[in-house]
Amino acid sequence: QILGENDLTPDILQANERHRLDANYDELVFELVSTPQYGLILEKGNDMSVTSLTSFTQADINSNRVFYLNKRHNKQSNLTDGFHVRLRNQYYQLDEIYPVVITVKATELEIVNTGFTIIEGGKQNITSDKLFATAPEGHSITFYVGEHPIDGDLILQRTPSSPEVKHPQFFSPADIKSGYISYRHNHTECPMDNFQFHVYAIPDNTNLPTLYFLGLVNITVDLINDHTPFEKRNEVLNVVEGTSRAITTDYLKYEDDDYGYNTDNLLYQAKLDFYAGGEICLRDKCVGDRETFEWHQRDMNGDLIYHHKQSELPFKAAFLLLNVSDGRYYVDSGIFIIVIND
């Protein structure tokens, strides 16, 4: 069958109950056994929303609520697609599986949908080179937002003095051309966002078809380093007098909420401005009192060692002052070292 409007009509698919003049079409259910290769079977809502279907009734078909949407959106040529259904009512299910063949006519809608990139926490106008639609003369175009962004807000503001309308349900091509539609990111640490849109090209007279398109605008988020490292663990390091002890993340550990940041790269900087009768060594490099020393969190896996030296001096404890940095932010920290007599 040819779906010029993409609707499934009674001319294409219809079922009746034998020996019943008062058939209840709500009880005649078509279940999808296979789905179209290039499209979707959808149901129109009263609010212009659409829902993907796995089954539908004869009443849905009779009310023009069920339609096929071609995801390929090829303007240049027709396309053949299809799906299979099985029929049942409240008492019985038929064994037969029925094929439905669809010839989709080339659409007359022109869609621009390139997506865009935004910096984390930024705001950007959605311009006509990123999202737009045109239709043949005699049609009025409306954009309907089916699913709003998760990590940001669509905003409609038609004048600088008018209030922002968050999560607008409808907007027009004129709103896009005038710069009234924008997207504002909410600083969520996620590299992608999106929103679903529908384009309705409504004819000015009933002799022209209604044109329709469903799409997804993909938004790439350039994440920035905007979170400060924070302490996850800080335990006292007990060292037996005259021995050594590894400073590991079991005793001191920091984390960072920036998306994708590898906490192994956190930098620790210490100035050994105390006397605890010892030195700190990273593999073959050692420093003692009043020297600056640095290492990364990835080094705290057994390679960072505190060596205590036997001494008659009374100092048996110290606090090692630290700065911890992710490359942009610094936080003060430290670790207690307690020397225990054997």
N, C-alpha and C positions, 0 to 999 in steps of 0.2 A: 504494500500500500504506500501511497505518497502522502507524507505528512507535511503539507505546505506550511501549516501553522505550528507543526510539531505536536499538536494535540492528538491524543488517542480518542477517537470519536466512535459512536456506535456503528458507523459505516466500516470501521476497521476491526473492531473487536466487540462482539456482543454475545451474550448468553441469555437463555430463557429456561424456565422450568416447564416440562411437558405436563399437560393436563391441569395447568394452573393458569387461570385468567388474571389472577391478582398476584402475580409474582412479586416477591419482596426482593428488589434489586440490591438492597443492603446486605442480603444473605448470600448473594452470588459473588464468591470471592475468587479472584485470580491470584495465584501465588507464583512468584518468579522462580523458575527452575534454573534459568541461566540469565545473565545480565548482558546488556549491549556491550560490544567491544569498544565503541568509540563515544559512548554517551551514557546518560543516566535516565532512569525513570523517576520522575518527580511529581509531587502534588502541590498545587497552588493553594496558598492560604488566603483567607479573606483580607489579610493585611499586606498582601503582596509578598509574603514570605513563601519559601518553598522548602519541601521536606523530601528527602530521599526515601523511596519506597521499596519494600520487599513483597508487598501484596497490596491489592486495591480491589474495589468492588465495582459491579456494573453500575451502581448508583454514582460512583465517582466518575466513571466514563461518561455517563449520561449528563452529568453536570459540568462537563469540560474541566474537571479538576486535575486530570492526569495528563502528563505530556512527556515527550522525549526531548532531552537536551543533548545536542551534539557538542562534546567537549573539544573536538578537533577544531571547530570554528573555521572551516575552510570556505573562504568567500568565492573561490575561483571555480569550484566544480561541485557537482552533486556527490553524495556519499551513500553507500548501501550499508546498512547495519541491521541488527535484529536481536531478538531475545525469545525465550520460551516460557510458556505459562502452563499451569495445571489448574483445573477448575474444581471447586467444591462449594457445597452449601452447608447448612448446619447439621445435615444428616449424612451426607455422602460425599466422597471424593472420587473423581474420575481417574482412571489409570492413564488415560491418554495425555500426552504432552503436545501442546499446540505451538507451532512456530509463528512468530510475528515478524515479518520482513518490513524494514523501513528504508525508504529512499528519501534521504534528507536533501532538500533543495539548498543550493548555495545561498548563504545569508546575504542580506543587503546592508547589514550593520557593519560599520567600520569601528574597530575597537583599538584604542591605544592603552596598553597596560605594561609598562616597563618595570614597575617597582621603583624603589629608591633607597638610598642610604642616608642614615641620620646618625649624628653623634649621640652617645648615651646622655639622656636628659635634655636633648635639644628639641627644637620646634622647627618645622619646615612646612612651607606651603606645598600643596599638591597641585602642581601645574599641569597644563594641557599636554606637555610632552611626556608626562608620567602616567596620566589617566585621562581618557577622554572617549567620547562616542559621537559618531555622526550617523545619520540615517537619511534615506531618500526624502525628497521634498514632500510635505504633507504629513509629517510625523513630528510629534513633540516627545522629547527624550527626558526621562526621569531616572536618576540613580537611586536605588534603594539599598541600604546597608543591611545585609542579612546577618552577619556576625561581626561584631565590633572587635577592635584590637584588644589583646590581653594585657600588654605591657605599656599601653599608652592610650591617648584619647584622640578621636577625631573631633575637630572643632569647626563650627560654622559661625562666622562673624561677618556680617554684611556691611557694617560701618565701624570705624574706630571707636565711636562712642556707644555702640550697642553692646549688650552683654554677650559673652561667649555662650554658644549653645553646644554643650558637650554631648557626644553620642547622637548626632543628628541622624534621623532615620531616612530622610530624603534630602537630595540636593540636585542641582541642575548643571548642565554643561556651562551655563552662564556663570554659576557660582565658581566653577573651576577657573574659567577664563579671567574672572575678576579678582582672583586671589583670595576668595572668601573661605576656602576649605583648607585646613591644615591638620597636621598630625603632631602631637606633643608626646614625647617619650617620658616615662615616669621614673627613670633611673634603675629599673629592674635589671639585674645582672643576667641578661639573656641576649644572645647575639642575633636573634631573629624575632620578628613579629609579623602579623598579617591581618587583613580583614577581608571579608567576603562581600562582594557587591553584585547587584543585579541591574541590568539595563533594560528598561521598558521603553520601546518606541511606539507610542500610542498614535493611531491614525486620526487625522482631523475629520475624516468621514468614513462611513462603514464599508466603503468599497475597497479600502486598503487593508492589508494584513497588519496585525500587531507583531512587532519584532521583539525578540528577547535574547538576552545573553547573561550568563552567569560566570563570574570570574573571581580570582583571588589576587589581591595586591600583596606582594611580598616586600617586607621591609627589612633591610639589613642594618644592624645596629653596631656602630663602631664603639666598642667599650673603652672606657677610660679608667685609669687608676684613681679611684675616688674613695677608697676605704682604707682606714688605718689598721695596721696589724694589731691583734689583740692577744692577750695571754690566755693560753689554753691550759697550761700546767706549769707549776713552779714549786718544786719540792726541795727540801734541805738536802745538800750533798754531804753525807757523813764519810770522812776519810780517816782511816786508822793511821796513827802517827808513824811517819817514816815510809808510808806506802803510796800507791797511786790509785786513782779512781777515774773512770771515764765519765765525762759530762755528756749525757745522752738526752734525747727527747723524752725519756722516761722521767727526767728531773725538770727539764725546762723546754717548753714548746710554745710557739706562737702560730697563729693562723691568720688568714686574710680573706675577706669575703668578696674580693674582686673576682669576677667570673674568669675561670681558666688560669688564674694566677697559681704558679707552682710554688708552694711554701718552702720547698727545698732551697729556693733562691733568697729567702730572707737573710739579711746581713746583720750579724751581731758585731758590735764594736765595743771593746772593753779597754779601760785604762786601769792598770793594776796599781792603784794608789793606796794600797793597804799592805800590811805585812802579815802573812799567814805562814811564813816559813816554807814557801813552795814556789812552783812555777807552773805555767800552763803550756802545753805542747800540742801542736797540730802536726801529726806525723813527725817530720824531722826538724820542725821549727819550734823553738821554745822561747818564752819571754818570762821575765821576772817582774819584780816590783817596779811601779812607776813607768811602765812601758805601755804603749798603745798596741792593741792586738785585735785582729778581726777574723771572723770565720763565717761560713754560711750554715744554715740549718741542716743542709745535707751532710755537713761534716760531723754532725752530732750523732754518729752511728757507731761510735767506738774509736774514732780517730782523734777526738779531742780529749786530752788527758790532763788531769791535775795531779802533779807530783808533789807530795809533801816531803820536806827535808827535816830530819830530826834537829831539834833546837832546844836549848835550855830557856829560851825566852818564853814569857808567860802568855803570848798571844795564841789562843786556841780556836779562834773563830774569826770570820771575816765576811764582809758582804761585797761581792764582786759587782760593781756598777756597770751597767750595759746600756747601749742604745740599740734598738731593733728597728730596721728599716726595710721597706719594700721597694726602695728606689726613689720614692717621693715623700713618704711620710715617715717620721721618726717618733718612737715612743721610748720612754725611760723604763728600764727594767733592772733586774739584778738577781743574783742567786746567793743564798747563804751557804758557806762552807764551814763545817764543824769538824775540828780535829779531835779524834777519840784516842785516848791512851789504850794501848794494846793490853 
